[in-house]
């Protein structure tokens, strides 16, 4: 954890971050390139149905 929030980068194919997204809101984001959905067609929108 640092001034940019909580995050991890394994220096390989996985990284993620957890950052403040406003008053009382946080966002978890990242990528695992070995995942079966990374190159999925059509792309998967992980925010579909999320609050504004």
mmCIF file of the N, C-alpha and C atoms, coordinates in Angstrom:
data_MODEL
# 
_entry.id   MODEL 
# 
loop_
_atom_site.group_PDB 
_atom_site.id 
_atom_site.type_symbol 
_atom_site.label_atom_id 
_atom_site.label_alt_id 
_atom_site.label_comp_id 
_atom_site.label_asym_id 
_atom_site.label_entity_id 
_atom_site.label_seq_id 
_atom_site.pdbx_PDB_ins_code 
_atom_site.Cartn_x 
_atom_site.Cartn_y 
_atom_site.Cartn_z 
_atom_site.occupancy 
_atom_site.B_iso_or_equiv 
_atom_site.pdbx_formal_charge 
_atom_site.auth_seq_id 
_atom_site.auth_comp_id 
_atom_site.auth_asym_id 
_atom_site.auth_atom_id 
_atom_site.pdbx_PDB_model_num 
ATOM 1   N N  . UNK A 1 1  ? 0.846   -1.171  0.000   1.00 0.00 ? 1  UNK A N  1 
ATOM 2   C CA . UNK A 1 1  ? 0.000   0.000   0.000   1.00 0.00 ? 1  UNK A CA 1 
ATOM 3   C C  . UNK A 1 1  ? 0.892   1.235   0.000   1.00 0.00 ? 1  UNK A C  1 
ATOM 4   N N  . UNK A 1 2  ? 0.526   2.212   -0.837  1.00 0.00 ? 2  UNK A N  1 
ATOM 5   C CA . UNK A 1 2  ? 1.276   3.459   -0.888  1.00 0.00 ? 2  UNK A CA 1 
ATOM 6   C C  . UNK A 1 2  ? 0.309   4.603   -1.178  1.00 0.00 ? 2  UNK A C  1 
ATOM 7   N N  . UNK A 1 3  ? 0.798   5.735   -1.603  1.00 0.00 ? 3  UNK A N  1 
ATOM 8   C CA . UNK A 1 3  ? -0.039  6.889   -1.886  1.00 0.00 ? 3  UNK A CA 1 
ATOM 9   C C  . UNK A 1 3  ? -1.025  6.684   -3.020  1.00 0.00 ? 3  UNK A C  1 
ATOM 10  N N  . UNK A 1 4  ? -0.817  5.649   -3.819  1.00 0.00 ? 4  UNK A N  1 
ATOM 11  C CA . UNK A 1 4  ? -1.715  5.355   -4.933  1.00 0.00 ? 4  UNK A CA 1 
ATOM 12  C C  . UNK A 1 4  ? -2.729  4.270   -4.589  1.00 0.00 ? 4  UNK A C  1 
ATOM 13  N N  . UNK A 1 5  ? -2.672  3.749   -3.368  1.00 0.00 ? 5  UNK A N  1 
ATOM 14  C CA . UNK A 1 5  ? -3.626  2.726   -2.953  1.00 0.00 ? 5  UNK A CA 1 
ATOM 15  C C  . UNK A 1 5  ? -2.960  1.384   -2.740  1.00 0.00 ? 5  UNK A C  1 
ATOM 16  N N  . UNK A 1 6  ? -3.783  0.355   -2.646  1.00 0.00 ? 6  UNK A N  1 
ATOM 17  C CA . UNK A 1 6  ? -3.322  -1.012  -2.446  1.00 0.00 ? 6  UNK A CA 1 
ATOM 18  C C  . UNK A 1 6  ? -3.198  -1.677  -3.816  1.00 0.00 ? 6  UNK A C  1 
ATOM 19  N N  . UNK A 1 7  ? -2.060  -2.282  -4.102  1.00 0.00 ? 7  UNK A N  1 
ATOM 20  C CA . UNK A 1 7  ? -1.869  -2.889  -5.422  1.00 0.00 ? 7  UNK A CA 1 
ATOM 21  C C  . UNK A 1 7  ? -0.843  -4.010  -5.372  1.00 0.00 ? 7  UNK A C  1 
ATOM 22  N N  . UNK A 1 8  ? -0.857  -4.853  -6.408  1.00 0.00 ? 8  UNK A N  1 
ATOM 23  C CA . UNK A 1 8  ? 0.081   -5.960  -6.540  1.00 0.00 ? 8  UNK A CA 1 
ATOM 24  C C  . UNK A 1 8  ? 0.457   -6.109  -8.008  1.00 0.00 ? 8  UNK A C  1 
ATOM 25  N N  . UNK A 1 9  ? 1.720   -6.327  -8.263  1.00 0.00 ? 9  UNK A N  1 
ATOM 26  C CA . UNK A 1 9  ? 2.205   -6.678  -9.607  1.00 0.00 ? 9  UNK A CA 1 
ATOM 27  C C  . UNK A 1 9  ? 3.211   -7.792  -9.411  1.00 0.00 ? 9  UNK A C  1 
ATOM 28  N N  . UNK A 1 10 ? 2.905   -8.986  -9.913  1.00 0.00 ? 10 UNK A N  1 
ATOM 29  C CA . UNK A 1 10 ? 3.805   -10.117 -9.706  1.00 0.00 ? 10 UNK A CA 1 
ATOM 30  C C  . UNK A 1 10 ? 4.961   -10.143 -10.695 1.00 0.00 ? 10 UNK A C  1 
ATOM 31  N N  . UNK A 1 11 ? 5.097   -9.071  -11.510 1.00 0.00 ? 11 UNK A N  1 
ATOM 32  C CA . UNK A 1 11 ? 6.157   -8.955  -12.517 1.00 0.00 ? 11 UNK A CA 1 
ATOM 33  C C  . UNK A 1 11 ? 6.060   -10.071 -13.553 1.00 0.00 ? 11 UNK A C  1 
ATOM 34  N N  . UNK A 1 12 ? 4.910   -10.686 -13.626 1.00 0.00 ? 12 UNK A N  1 
ATOM 35  C CA . UNK A 1 12 ? 4.652   -11.733 -14.609 1.00 0.00 ? 12 UNK A CA 1 
ATOM 36  C C  . UNK A 1 12 ? 3.457   -11.336 -15.436 1.00 0.00 ? 12 UNK A C  1 
ATOM 37  N N  . UNK A 1 13 ? 2.363   -12.029 -15.229 1.00 0.00 ? 13 UNK A N  1 
ATOM 38  C CA . UNK A 1 13 ? 1.176   -11.756 -16.045 1.00 0.00 ? 13 UNK A CA 1 
ATOM 39  C C  . UNK A 1 13 ? -0.035  -11.363 -15.206 1.00 0.00 ? 13 UNK A C  1 
ATOM 40  N N  . UNK A 1 14 ? 0.156   -11.082 -13.922 1.00 0.00 ? 14 UNK A N  1 
ATOM 41  C CA . UNK A 1 14 ? -0.963  -10.735 -13.058 1.00 0.00 ? 14 UNK A CA 1 
ATOM 42  C C  . UNK A 1 14 ? -0.688  -9.425  -12.343 1.00 0.00 ? 14 UNK A C  1 
ATOM 43  N N  . UNK A 1 15 ? -1.694  -8.548  -12.349 1.00 0.00 ? 15 UNK A N  1 
ATOM 44  C CA . UNK A 1 15 ? -1.605  -7.314  -11.563 1.00 0.00 ? 15 UNK A CA 1 
ATOM 45  C C  . UNK A 1 15 ? -3.005  -6.911  -11.149 1.00 0.00 ? 15 UNK A C  1 
ATOM 46  N N  . UNK A 1 16 ? -3.125  -6.225  -10.051 1.00 0.00 ? 16 UNK A N  1 
ATOM 47  C CA . UNK A 1 16 ? -4.408  -5.712  -9.614  1.00 0.00 ? 16 UNK A CA 1 
ATOM 48  C C  . UNK A 1 16 ? -4.187  -4.491  -8.733  1.00 0.00 ? 16 UNK A C  1 
ATOM 49  N N  . UNK A 1 17 ? -5.229  -3.703  -8.601  1.00 0.00 ? 17 UNK A N  1 
ATOM 50  C CA . UNK A 1 17 ? -5.198  -2.531  -7.745  1.00 0.00 ? 17 UNK A CA 1 
ATOM 51  C C  . UNK A 1 17 ? -6.542  -2.329  -7.074  1.00 0.00 ? 17 UNK A C  1 
ATOM 52  N N  . UNK A 1 18 ? -6.529  -1.653  -5.950  1.00 0.00 ? 18 UNK A N  1 
ATOM 53  C CA . UNK A 1 18 ? -7.725  -1.343  -5.190  1.00 0.00 ? 18 UNK A CA 1 
ATOM 54  C C  . UNK A 1 18 ? -7.600  0.125   -4.826  1.00 0.00 ? 18 UNK A C  1 
ATOM 55  N N  . UNK A 1 19 ? -8.447  0.967   -5.394  1.00 0.00 ? 19 UNK A N  1 
ATOM 56  C CA . UNK A 1 19 ? -8.297  2.403   -5.224  1.00 0.00 ? 19 UNK A CA 1 
ATOM 57  C C  . UNK A 1 19 ? -9.606  3.057   -4.814  1.00 0.00 ? 19 UNK A C  1 
ATOM 58  N N  . UNK A 1 20 ? -9.490  4.158   -4.120  1.00 0.00 ? 20 UNK A N  1 
ATOM 59  C CA . UNK A 1 20 ? -10.664 4.922   -3.729  1.00 0.00 ? 20 UNK A CA 1 
ATOM 60  C C  . UNK A 1 20 ? -11.294 5.526   -4.977  1.00 0.00 ? 20 UNK A C  1 
ATOM 61  N N  . UNK A 1 21 ? -12.603 5.407   -5.083  1.00 0.00 ? 21 UNK A N  1 
ATOM 62  C CA . UNK A 1 21 ? -13.305 5.918   -6.251  1.00 0.00 ? 21 UNK A CA 1 
ATOM 63  C C  . UNK A 1 21 ? -14.314 6.991   -5.899  1.00 0.00 ? 21 UNK A C  1 
ATOM 64  N N  . UNK A 1 22 ? -14.155 7.636   -4.766  1.00 0.00 ? 22 UNK A N  1 
ATOM 65  C CA . UNK A 1 22 ? -15.090 8.666   -4.329  1.00 0.00 ? 22 UNK A CA 1 
ATOM 66  C C  . UNK A 1 22 ? -15.478 8.438   -2.889  1.00 0.00 ? 22 UNK A C  1 
ATOM 67  N N  . UNK A 1 23 ? -16.370 9.241   -2.388  1.00 0.00 ? 23 UNK A N  1 
ATOM 68  C CA . UNK A 1 23 ? -16.799 9.158   -0.993  1.00 0.00 ? 23 UNK A CA 1 
ATOM 69  C C  . UNK A 1 23 ? -17.385 7.784   -0.677  1.00 0.00 ? 23 UNK A C  1 
ATOM 70  N N  . UNK A 1 24 ? -16.671 7.006   0.122   1.00 0.00 ? 24 UNK A N  1 
ATOM 71  C CA . UNK A 1 24 ? -17.157 5.695   0.531   1.00 0.00 ? 24 UNK A CA 1 
ATOM 72  C C  . UNK A 1 24 ? -17.181 4.645   -0.562  1.00 0.00 ? 24 UNK A C  1 
ATOM 73  N N  . UNK A 1 25 ? -16.495 4.906   -1.695  1.00 0.00 ? 25 UNK A N  1 
ATOM 74  C CA . UNK A 1 25 ? -16.505 3.955   -2.812  1.00 0.00 ? 25 UNK A CA 1 
ATOM 75  C C  . UNK A 1 25 ? -15.074 3.559   -3.160  1.00 0.00 ? 25 UNK A C  1 
ATOM 76  N N  . UNK A 1 26 ? -14.916 2.305   -3.545  1.00 0.00 ? 26 UNK A N  1 
ATOM 77  C CA . UNK A 1 26 ? -13.610 1.780   -3.927  1.00 0.00 ? 26 UNK A CA 1 
ATOM 78  C C  . UNK A 1 26 ? -13.763 0.944   -5.187  1.00 0.00 ? 26 UNK A C  1 
ATOM 79  N N  . UNK A 1 27 ? -12.684 0.831   -5.941  1.00 0.00 ? 27 UNK A N  1 
ATOM 80  C CA . UNK A 1 27 ? -12.697 0.080   -7.196  1.00 0.00 ? 27 UNK A CA 1 
ATOM 81  C C  . UNK A 1 27 ? -11.574 -0.956  -7.157  1.00 0.00 ? 27 UNK A C  1 
ATOM 82  N N  . UNK A 1 28 ? -11.922 -2.195  -7.452  1.00 0.00 ? 28 UNK A N  1 
ATOM 83  C CA . UNK A 1 28 ? -10.941 -3.267  -7.599  1.00 0.00 ? 28 UNK A CA 1 
ATOM 84  C C  . UNK A 1 28 ? -10.785 -3.520  -9.094  1.00 0.00 ? 28 UNK A C  1 
ATOM 85  N N  . UNK A 1 29 ? -9.560  -3.504  -9.593  1.00 0.00 ? 29 UNK A N  1 
ATOM 86  C CA . UNK A 1 29 ? -9.309  -3.663  -11.022 1.00 0.00 ? 29 UNK A CA 1 
ATOM 87  C C  . UNK A 1 29 ? -8.016  -4.437  -11.221 1.00 0.00 ? 29 UNK A C  1 
ATOM 88  N N  . UNK A 1 30 ? -7.850  -5.027  -12.407 1.00 0.00 ? 30 UNK A N  1 
ATOM 89  C CA . UNK A 1 30 ? -6.611  -5.732  -12.685 1.00 0.00 ? 30 UNK A CA 1 
ATOM 90  C C  . UNK A 1 30 ? -6.728  -6.645  -13.881 1.00 0.00 ? 30 UNK A C  1 
ATOM 91  N N  . UNK A 1 31 ? -5.709  -7.495  -14.030 1.00 0.00 ? 31 UNK A N  1 
ATOM 92  C CA . UNK A 1 31 ? -5.669  -8.404  -15.171 1.00 0.00 ? 31 UNK A CA 1 
ATOM 93  C C  . UNK A 1 31 ? -4.826  -9.624  -14.841 1.00 0.00 ? 31 UNK A C  1 
ATOM 94  N N  . UNK A 1 32 ? -5.271  -10.747 -15.333 1.00 0.00 ? 32 UNK A N  1 
ATOM 95  C CA . UNK A 1 32 ? -4.496  -11.986 -15.287 1.00 0.00 ? 32 UNK A CA 1 
ATOM 96  C C  . UNK A 1 32 ? -4.430  -12.487 -16.721 1.00 0.00 ? 32 UNK A C  1 
ATOM 97  N N  . UNK A 1 33 ? -3.305  -12.275 -17.385 1.00 0.00 ? 33 UNK A N  1 
ATOM 98  C CA . UNK A 1 33 ? -3.189  -12.606 -18.810 1.00 0.00 ? 33 UNK A CA 1 
ATOM 99  C C  . UNK A 1 33 ? -3.346  -14.087 -19.090 1.00 0.00 ? 33 UNK A C  1 
ATOM 100 N N  . UNK A 1 34 ? -3.221  -14.928 -18.072 1.00 0.00 ? 34 UNK A N  1 
ATOM 101 C CA . UNK A 1 34 ? -3.411  -16.360 -18.296 1.00 0.00 ? 34 UNK A CA 1 
ATOM 102 C C  . UNK A 1 34 ? -4.884  -16.752 -18.194 1.00 0.00 ? 34 UNK A C  1 
ATOM 103 N N  . UNK A 1 35 ? -5.748  -15.791 -17.882 1.00 0.00 ? 35 UNK A N  1 
ATOM 104 C CA . UNK A 1 35 ? -7.181  -16.051 -17.766 1.00 0.00 ? 35 UNK A CA 1 
ATOM 105 C C  . UNK A 1 35 ? -7.789  -16.344 -19.132 1.00 0.00 ? 35 UNK A C  1 
ATOM 106 N N  . UNK A 1 36 ? -8.798  -17.179 -19.161 1.00 0.00 ? 36 UNK A N  1 
ATOM 107 C CA . UNK A 1 36 ? -9.474  -17.520 -20.400 1.00 0.00 ? 36 UNK A CA 1 
ATOM 108 C C  . UNK A 1 36 ? -10.328 -16.395 -20.961 1.00 0.00 ? 36 UNK A C  1 
ATOM 109 N N  . UNK A 1 37 ? -10.611 -15.348 -20.166 1.00 0.00 ? 37 UNK A N  1 
ATOM 110 C CA . UNK A 1 37 ? -11.447 -14.250 -20.659 1.00 0.00 ? 37 UNK A CA 1 
ATOM 111 C C  . UNK A 1 37 ? -10.637 -13.032 -21.102 1.00 0.00 ? 37 UNK A C  1 
ATOM 112 N N  . UNK A 1 38 ? -9.312  -13.060 -20.935 1.00 0.00 ? 38 UNK A N  1 
ATOM 113 C CA . UNK A 1 38 ? -8.495  -11.906 -21.305 1.00 0.00 ? 38 UNK A CA 1 
ATOM 114 C C  . UNK A 1 38 ? -8.673  -11.537 -22.768 1.00 0.00 ? 38 UNK A C  1 
ATOM 115 N N  . UNK A 1 39 ? -8.690  -12.508 -23.629 1.00 0.00 ? 39 UNK A N  1 
ATOM 116 C CA . UNK A 1 39 ? -8.786  -12.234 -25.071 1.00 0.00 ? 39 UNK A CA 1 
ATOM 117 C C  . UNK A 1 39 ? -10.148 -12.670 -25.616 1.00 0.00 ? 39 UNK A C  1 
ATOM 118 N N  . UNK A 1 40 ? -11.163 -12.719 -24.749 1.00 0.00 ? 40 UNK A N  1 
ATOM 119 C CA . UNK A 1 40 ? -12.503 -13.166 -25.133 1.00 0.00 ? 40 UNK A CA 1 
ATOM 120 C C  . UNK A 1 40 ? -13.102 -12.238 -26.182 1.00 0.00 ? 40 UNK A C  1 
ATOM 121 N N  . UNK A 1 41 ? -13.772 -12.806 -27.183 1.00 0.00 ? 41 UNK A N  1 
ATOM 122 C CA . UNK A 1 41 ? -14.482 -12.021 -28.202 1.00 0.00 ? 41 UNK A CA 1 
ATOM 123 C C  . UNK A 1 41 ? -15.948 -12.387 -28.154 1.00 0.00 ? 41 UNK A C  1 
ATOM 124 N N  . UNK A 1 42 ? -16.839 -11.437 -28.000 1.00 0.00 ? 42 UNK A N  1 
ATOM 125 C CA . UNK A 1 42 ? -16.593 -10.019 -27.771 1.00 0.00 ? 42 UNK A CA 1 
ATOM 126 C C  . UNK A 1 42 ? -16.033 -9.808  -26.368 1.00 0.00 ? 42 UNK A C  1 
ATOM 127 N N  . UNK A 1 43 ? -15.363 -8.663  -26.141 1.00 0.00 ? 43 UNK A N  1 
ATOM 128 C CA . UNK A 1 43 ? -14.784 -8.388  -24.823 1.00 0.00 ? 43 UNK A CA 1 
ATOM 129 C C  . UNK A 1 43 ? -15.843 -8.438  -23.720 1.00 0.00 ? 43 UNK A C  1 
ATOM 130 N N  . UNK A 1 44 ? -15.433 -8.852  -22.533 1.00 0.00 ? 44 UNK A N  1 
ATOM 131 C CA . UNK A 1 44 ? -16.319 -8.908  -21.378 1.00 0.00 ? 44 UNK A CA 1 
ATOM 132 C C  . UNK A 1 44 ? -16.223 -7.584  -20.640 1.00 0.00 ? 44 UNK A C  1 
ATOM 133 N N  . UNK A 1 45 ? -17.363 -6.894  -20.485 1.00 0.00 ? 45 UNK A N  1 
ATOM 134 C CA . UNK A 1 45 ? -17.393 -5.637  -19.729 1.00 0.00 ? 45 UNK A CA 1 
ATOM 135 C C  . UNK A 1 45 ? -17.718 -5.967  -18.283 1.00 0.00 ? 45 UNK A C  1 
ATOM 136 N N  . UNK A 1 46 ? -16.706 -5.927  -17.420 1.00 0.00 ? 46 UNK A N  1 
ATOM 137 C CA . UNK A 1 46 ? -16.879 -6.290  -16.027 1.00 0.00 ? 46 UNK A CA 1 
ATOM 138 C C  . UNK A 1 46 ? -17.712 -5.280  -15.241 1.00 0.00 ? 46 UNK A C  1 
ATOM 139 N N  . UNK A 1 47 ? -17.973 -4.111  -15.829 1.00 0.00 ? 47 UNK A N  1 
ATOM 140 C CA . UNK A 1 47 ? -18.745 -3.078  -15.128 1.00 0.00 ? 47 UNK A CA 1 
ATOM 141 C C  . UNK A 1 47 ? -20.209 -3.044  -15.537 1.00 0.00 ? 47 UNK A C  1 
ATOM 142 N N  . UNK A 1 48 ? -20.631 -3.930  -16.423 1.00 0.00 ? 48 UNK A N  1 
ATOM 143 C CA . UNK A 1 48 ? -22.030 -3.968  -16.832 1.00 0.00 ? 48 UNK A CA 1 
ATOM 144 C C  . UNK A 1 48 ? -22.916 -4.188  -15.616 1.00 0.00 ? 48 UNK A C  1 
ATOM 145 N N  . UNK A 1 49 ? -23.874 -3.304  -15.425 1.00 0.00 ? 49 UNK A N  1 
ATOM 146 C CA . UNK A 1 49 ? -24.787 -3.413  -14.298 1.00 0.00 ? 49 UNK A CA 1 
ATOM 147 C C  . UNK A 1 49 ? -24.279 -2.805  -13.006 1.00 0.00 ? 49 UNK A C  1 
ATOM 148 N N  . UNK A 1 50 ? -23.067 -2.264  -13.024 1.00 0.00 ? 50 UNK A N  1 
ATOM 149 C CA . UNK A 1 50 ? -22.512 -1.632  -11.813 1.00 0.00 ? 50 UNK A CA 1 
ATOM 150 C C  . UNK A 1 50 ? -23.184 -0.265  -11.589 1.00 0.00 ? 50 UNK A C  1 
ATOM 151 N N  . UNK A 1 51 ? -23.225 0.176   -10.345 1.00 0.00 ? 51 UNK A N  1 
ATOM 152 C CA . UNK A 1 51 ? -23.802 1.503   -10.092 1.00 0.00 ? 51 UNK A CA 1 
ATOM 153 C C  . UNK A 1 51 ? -22.975 2.601   -10.755 1.00 0.00 ? 51 UNK A C  1 
ATOM 154 N N  . UNK A 1 52 ? -23.608 3.713   -11.068 1.00 0.00 ? 52 UNK A N  1 
ATOM 155 C CA . UNK A 1 52 ? -22.949 4.843   -11.739 1.00 0.00 ? 52 UNK A CA 1 
ATOM 156 C C  . UNK A 1 52 ? -21.840 5.479   -10.947 1.00 0.00 ? 52 UNK A C  1 
# 
